Amino acid sequence: MRPDLDEISPDDDWAKKVNDSRRGAEFIARELIGPYIDENYKTLMSATENCDLIISHVLTFVTPIVAEKDPFPG
């Protein structure tokens, strides 16, 4: 799932932005998750094909959509 750590420039000082108590969550949603929603959806749809179970993380926003779109057998 994207972004990979090597895609995030160290010059951006992303760790400091993520840990900001006022704007950290906004930065995560807008900069680290939002731009990759479509690509992560496609990746997860492909990765879960013929799968019985998905275990996800709270920040993988597309997981519930994928699970509903392609219901598991039985």
C-alpha positions as CSV (number, residue, x, y, z in Angstrom):
1,M,0.0,0.0,0.0
2,R,1.2,3.5,-0.8
3,P,2.9,5.7,0.0
4,D,6.2,3.8,0.6
5,L,8.6,5.5,3.0
6,D,11.1,6.1,0.2
7,E,8.4,8.1,-1.6
8,I,8.2,10.6,1.2
9,S,11.0,13.0,1.0
10,P,13.0,13.4,4.2
11,D,13.2,17.1,3.4
12,D,9.4,17.3,4.1
13,D,10.0,16.5,7.7
14,W,6.9,14.3,7.6
15,A,7.5,12.7,11.0
16,K,7.3,16.1,12.7
17,K,4.1,16.9,10.7
18,V,2.5,13.6,11.6
19,N,3.1,14.1,15.3
20,D,1.8,17.6,15.4
21,S,-1.0,17.6,18.0
22,R,-3.2,20.0,16.1
23,R,-2.6,19.2,12.5
24,G,-1.1,15.7,12.5
25,A,-4.3,13.8,11.7
26,E,-5.1,16.3,8.9
27,F,-1.7,15.9,7.4
28,I,-2.0,12.1,7.5
29,A,-5.4,12.1,5.8
30,R,-4.6,14.8,3.2
31,E,-1.0,14.0,2.3
32,L,-0.4,10.4,3.2
33,I,-3.7,8.7,2.5
34,G,-5.9,10.8,0.3
35,P,-3.7,11.0,-2.8
36,Y,-3.4,7.2,-2.9
37,I,-7.0,6.1,-2.3
38,D,-7.6,5.0,-5.9
39,E,-4.3,3.2,-6.3
40,N,-4.7,1.5,-2.9
41,Y,-8.2,0.4,-3.8
42,K,-7.0,-1.2,-7.0
43,T,-4.1,-2.8,-5.1
44,L,-6.3,-4.2,-2.4
45,M,-8.9,-5.5,-4.8
46,S,-6.2,-7.4,-6.6
47,A,-4.5,-8.6,-3.4
48,T,-7.8,-9.9,-1.9
49,E,-9.1,-11.8,-5.0
50,N,-10.2,-15.3,-3.9
51,C,-9.5,-14.4,-0.3
52,D,-11.5,-15.5,2.8
53,L,-10.3,-12.9,5.2
54,I,-8.9,-9.4,5.2
55,I,-7.0,-8.1,8.2
56,S,-6.5,-4.3,8.0
57,H,-5.3,-1.2,9.7
58,V,-7.5,1.6,10.8
59,L,-5.7,3.9,8.3
60,T,-6.5,1.6,5.3
61,F,-9.6,3.5,4.5
62,V,-10.4,1.4,1.4
63,T,-10.6,-2.0,3.2
64,P,-14.3,-1.8,4.1
65,I,-15.2,-0.7,0.6
66,V,-13.2,-3.6,-0.9
67,A,-14.8,-6.1,1.5
68,E,-18.3,-4.9,0.6
69,K,-17.6,-4.8,-3.1
70,D,-16.3,-8.3,-3.4
71,P,-18.0,-10.3,-0.6
72,F,-16.2,-13.4,0.6
73,P,-17.6,-16.8,-0.1
74,G,-19.8,-18.6,2.4
